[in-house]
Amino acid sequence: MSGADDVHGDVTVDTIDLASELSGAEGRASSADLAEYALRLGDDALILAQQLSGWIARAPELEEDVALANIALDLLGHARSLLRFAGTWDGRSEDDLAYLRDEVEFRSAWLFEQPNGDFAHTIARQLAASVYMFELYSALSASSDPTIAAVAAKAVKEVDYHRDHAVQWTLRLGDGTDESHRRMAVAVQDVWPYVAELFEDDELIDRLGTAAVRPSTLRPRFDEVIDEVLREATLEVPDVPPAMGRGRTGGHFPTLGYLLAEMQVLARQHPGATW
């Protein structure tokens, strides 16, 4: 990771700048369906950013405090862009959507809602999330909606770094000591039931057509990348039944409520405050 932080910092600023660029008329959602789709993508990024920020001052290495904070900032930039775009449909701001929605109004998938656990669990979650997001944003760069395409084209550059970071840690832990291998194997086993939800198609995707990406089409490439990484890390892809995740329709993993309570408390206690 030598030198990665300097390069990565410039990309983070670019992503946050994009959120400001999307405030004009050219970034307006053209339908309720498109706004709902942007909410899904934005909520995934927002919740994962909040999870990763919990490692600041707690990571196993000082450099990891910086790396995970940078990844969280990138994801926050993606979330800002997408939530701002979603809010153009009904007049809500990105802050309204982040801080003033209740749990059932969020659309994040269960994978992103999984608690940090130990460092191996965070890396297993990050491996699945970043490989999925890389394939998703790569495909969405060709979206027929210009705003979604612009966000995706920017986001995929950061997610490429996130994916590399997760892969390197998976290899380091999986093919490391007996203890690191054991922990990483347990982590992958625990995280994998929540992967299937990411690739489920539904009627919203059908209605959006070329503005969105059909999730099921991303699964083959995701599996190909994951198989290669886990094989090199001397780990196995778990054979586990999928969890019945309902995040896209407002049914969430139990820990999300606690995360939102912490994230939203200041905005709700002091509505409209500025500083």
C-alpha positions as CSV (number, residue, x, y, z in Angstrom):
1,M,0.0,0.0,0.0
2,S,3.0,2.3,-0.2
3,G,2.0,5.6,-1.6
4,A,-1.6,4.6,-2.1
5,D,-3.0,7.2,0.4
6,D,-1.6,10.2,-1.5
7,V,-3.1,9.1,-4.8
8,H,-6.3,8.0,-3.2
9,G,-6.8,11.4,-1.5
10,D,-7.2,13.2,-4.9
11,V,-9.9,10.7,-6.0
12,T,-11.9,11.2,-2.8
13,V,-12.1,14.9,-3.4
14,D,-13.2,14.3,-7.0
15,T,-16.1,12.1,-5.8
16,I,-17.3,14.7,-3.2
17,D,-17.0,17.4,-5.8
18,L,-19.3,15.4,-8.1
19,A,-22.0,15.5,-5.4
20,S,-22.0,19.3,-5.7
21,E,-22.1,19.2,-9.5
22,L,-25.3,17.1,-9.4
23,S,-27.3,19.8,-7.7
24,G,-28.3,21.5,-11.0
25,A,-31.2,20.7,-13.2
26,E,-29.2,18.3,-15.3
27,G,-29.1,15.9,-12.3
28,R,-32.9,15.6,-11.8
29,A,-34.5,12.2,-11.4
30,S,-37.0,11.6,-14.2
31,S,-39.2,9.2,-12.4
32,A,-40.1,7.7,-9.0
33,D,-38.5,4.4,-10.1
34,L,-35.2,6.1,-10.9
35,A,-35.2,7.9,-7.6
36,E,-35.9,4.6,-5.8
37,Y,-33.0,2.9,-7.7
38,A,-30.7,5.8,-6.7
39,L,-31.8,5.3,-3.1
40,R,-30.8,1.6,-3.2
41,L,-27.3,2.5,-4.5
42,G,-26.9,5.4,-2.1
43,D,-28.1,3.6,1.0
44,D,-25.6,0.7,0.3
45,A,-22.8,3.2,0.1
46,L,-23.9,5.3,3.1
47,I,-24.3,2.3,5.4
48,L,-21.0,0.7,4.4
49,A,-19.3,4.1,4.9
50,Q,-20.8,4.4,8.4
51,Q,-19.6,0.8,9.3
52,L,-16.1,1.4,8.1
53,S,-15.7,4.7,10.0
54,G,-16.1,2.6,13.2
55,W,-12.6,1.3,12.6
56,I,-11.0,4.7,12.9
57,A,-8.5,4.6,15.8
58,R,-9.3,0.9,16.2
59,A,-7.7,-0.7,13.2
60,P,-4.8,-3.2,13.7
61,E,-2.3,-0.9,12.0
62,L,-2.1,2.9,12.0
63,E,-2.0,2.8,8.2
64,E,-5.3,0.9,8.2
65,D,-6.9,3.8,10.1
66,V,-6.1,6.0,7.2
67,A,-7.0,3.4,4.5
68,L,-10.4,2.5,5.9
69,A,-11.2,6.2,6.6
70,N,-10.4,7.0,2.9
71,I,-12.5,4.1,1.7
72,A,-15.4,5.4,4.0
73,L,-15.0,8.9,2.6
74,D,-15.1,7.6,-1.0
75,L,-18.3,5.7,-0.2
76,L,-19.8,8.8,1.5
77,G,-19.1,10.7,-1.7
78,H,-20.9,8.1,-3.7
79,A,-23.8,8.2,-1.2
80,R,-24.0,12.0,-1.4
81,S,-24.2,12.0,-5.2
82,L,-26.9,9.3,-5.3
83,L,-29.0,10.6,-2.4
84,R,-29.0,14.1,-3.8
85,F,-30.1,12.8,-7.1
86,A,-32.8,10.7,-5.5
87,G,-34.1,13.7,-3.6
88,T,-34.6,15.8,-6.7
89,W,-37.7,13.7,-7.4
90,D,-39.6,14.9,-4.3
91,G,-37.6,17.8,-3.0
92,R,-35.7,16.2,-0.2
93,S,-32.1,17.0,0.4
94,E,-29.3,14.4,0.8
95,D,-29.3,15.3,4.6
96,D,-33.0,14.7,4.8
97,L,-32.6,11.3,3.2
98,A,-29.6,10.3,5.4
99,Y,-30.8,11.6,8.7
100,L,-34.6,11.9,8.7
101,R,-35.8,8.6,7.3
102,D,-36.8,5.8,9.6
103,E,-35.3,2.3,9.3
104,V,-38.1,0.9,7.1
105,E,-37.5,3.6,4.5
106,F,-33.9,2.6,3.9
107,R,-33.1,0.3,0.9
108,S,-29.7,-1.1,1.8
109,A,-29.0,-4.8,1.3
110,W,-28.2,-6.9,4.3
111,L,-24.5,-7.4,3.4
112,F,-23.8,-3.7,4.0
113,E,-25.7,-3.9,7.3
114,Q,-23.5,-6.6,8.8
115,P,-21.6,-5.5,11.9
116,N,-17.9,-5.0,11.7
117,G,-17.0,-8.0,13.9
118,D,-13.3,-8.6,14.1
119,F,-11.0,-7.3,11.3
120,A,-11.4,-10.5,9.3
121,H,-15.1,-10.1,9.2
122,T,-14.8,-6.5,8.0
123,I,-12.4,-7.7,5.2
124,A,-14.7,-10.5,4.2
125,R,-17.6,-8.1,4.0
126,Q,-15.5,-5.6,2.1
127,L,-14.3,-8.2,-0.3
128,A,-17.8,-9.1,-1.3
129,A,-19.0,-5.5,-1.3
130,S,-16.2,-4.1,-3.4
131,V,-16.1,-6.9,-6.0
132,Y,-19.9,-6.4,-6.4
133,M,-19.7,-2.6,-6.6
134,F,-16.9,-2.7,-9.1
135,E,-18.9,-4.9,-11.5
136,L,-22.1,-2.8,-10.8
137,Y,-20.5,0.6,-11.4
138,S,-18.6,-0.7,-14.4
139,A,-21.9,-1.7,-16.0
140,L,-23.7,1.4,-14.8
141,S,-21.2,3.6,-16.6
142,A,-23.3,2.8,-19.7
143,S,-26.6,3.6,-18.1
144,S,-29.1,5.5,-20.3
145,D,-29.6,8.0,-17.5
146,P,-26.7,10.5,-17.7
147,T,-26.5,11.2,-14.0
148,I,-26.4,7.6,-13.0
149,A,-23.8,7.0,-15.7
150,A,-21.7,10.0,-14.5
151,V,-21.8,8.8,-10.8
152,A,-20.9,5.3,-11.8
153,A,-18.0,6.4,-14.0
154,K,-16.5,8.4,-11.1
155,A,-17.3,5.8,-8.5
156,V,-15.7,2.8,-10.3
157,K,-12.3,4.5,-10.0
158,E,-12.4,4.5,-6.2
159,V,-14.0,1.1,-6.0
160,D,-11.1,-0.4,-8.0
161,Y,-8.9,0.7,-5.1
162,H,-11.3,-0.7,-2.5
163,R,-11.4,-4.0,-4.3
164,D,-7.6,-4.2,-4.4
165,H,-7.4,-3.3,-0.7
166,A,-9.8,-6.1,0.2
167,V,-8.1,-8.6,-2.0
168,Q,-4.7,-7.9,-0.6
169,W,-5.9,-8.3,3.0
170,T,-7.8,-11.5,2.1
171,L,-4.6,-13.0,0.8
172,R,-2.6,-11.8,3.7
173,L,-5.0,-13.2,6.3
174,G,-6.0,-16.3,4.4
175,D,-2.5,-17.4,3.5
176,G,-0.9,-16.1,6.7
177,T,-0.7,-17.7,10.1
178,D,-2.9,-20.6,11.3
179,E,-4.9,-18.1,13.4
180,S,-5.3,-15.6,10.7
181,H,-6.4,-18.3,8.3
182,R,-8.9,-19.7,10.8
183,R,-10.4,-16.2,11.4
184,M,-10.6,-15.4,7.7
185,A,-12.3,-18.8,7.0
186,V,-14.9,-18.2,9.7
187,A,-15.5,-14.6,8.5
188,V,-16.1,-15.7,4.9
189,Q,-18.5,-18.4,6.1
190,D,-20.4,-15.9,8.2
191,V,-20.6,-13.2,5.5
192,W,-21.6,-15.4,2.6
193,P,-25.3,-15.9,3.3
194,Y,-25.8,-12.2,2.6
195,V,-24.2,-12.2,-0.9
196,A,-27.2,-13.6,-2.8
197,E,-29.5,-10.7,-2.1
198,L,-27.1,-8.4,-4.2
199,F,-28.0,-10.3,-7.3
200,E,-31.7,-10.5,-7.1
201,D,-33.8,-9.1,-9.9
202,D,-37.2,-7.5,-9.3
203,E,-39.9,-5.5,-11.0
204,L,-38.2,-2.2,-10.4
205,I,-35.2,-3.3,-12.5
206,D,-37.6,-4.5,-15.2
207,R,-39.3,-1.1,-15.4
208,L,-36.0,0.8,-15.5
209,G,-34.6,-1.0,-18.5
210,T,-31.3,0.4,-19.7
211,A,-31.2,3.0,-17.0
212,A,-30.3,0.3,-14.5
213,V,-28.3,-2.9,-14.5
214,R,-29.9,-6.3,-14.0
215,P,-28.2,-7.6,-10.9
216,S,-28.3,-11.3,-11.9
217,T,-26.0,-10.5,-14.9
218,L,-23.3,-9.4,-12.5
219,R,-23.1,-12.7,-10.7
220,P,-20.9,-14.8,-13.1
221,R,-18.1,-12.2,-13.1
222,F,-18.4,-11.8,-9.3
223,D,-18.1,-15.5,-8.8
224,E,-15.1,-15.7,-11.2
225,V,-13.2,-13.0,-9.3
226,I,-14.1,-14.3,-5.8
227,D,-13.2,-17.9,-6.8
228,E,-9.7,-16.8,-7.9
229,V,-9.1,-14.7,-4.8
230,L,-10.2,-17.3,-2.3
231,R,-8.3,-20.0,-4.0
232,E,-5.1,-18.0,-3.9
233,A,-5.8,-17.2,-0.2
234,T,-6.2,-21.0,0.5
235,L,-9.8,-20.5,1.4
236,E,-13.0,-22.0,0.0
237,V,-16.2,-20.5,-1.3
238,P,-18.7,-21.4,1.4
239,D,-21.6,-23.7,0.5
240,V,-24.3,-22.0,2.6
241,P,-28.0,-21.3,2.1
242,P,-28.7,-17.6,1.3
243,A,-30.2,-15.4,4.0
244,M,-33.7,-14.1,3.3
245,G,-32.6,-10.5,3.0
246,R,-35.4,-8.0,2.4
247,G,-33.4,-4.8,2.5
248,R,-34.6,-3.5,-0.8
249,T,-38.2,-3.5,0.5
250,G,-37.4,-2.1,4.0
251,G,-36.9,-5.3,6.0
252,H,-33.5,-4.9,7.6
253,F,-30.9,-6.8,9.6
254,P,-31.5,-6.2,13.3
255,T,-28.3,-4.2,13.7
256,L,-29.3,-1.4,11.3
257,G,-31.5,0.3,13.8
258,Y,-28.7,0.8,16.2
259,L,-26.4,2.1,13.5
260,L,-29.0,4.6,12.3
261,A,-29.7,5.7,15.9
262,E,-26.1,6.6,16.3
263,M,-25.8,8.2,12.9
264,Q,-28.9,10.3,13.1
265,V,-29.0,11.4,16.7
266,L,-27.5,14.8,16.3
267,A,-29.6,15.8,13.3
268,R,-32.8,14.7,15.0
269,Q,-32.1,16.3,18.3
270,H,-31.2,19.7,16.6
271,P,-33.3,19.8,13.4
272,G,-32.2,22.5,11.0
273,A,-29.1,23.4,13.0
274,T,-26.1,24.7,11.0
275,W,-22.5,25.2,12.1
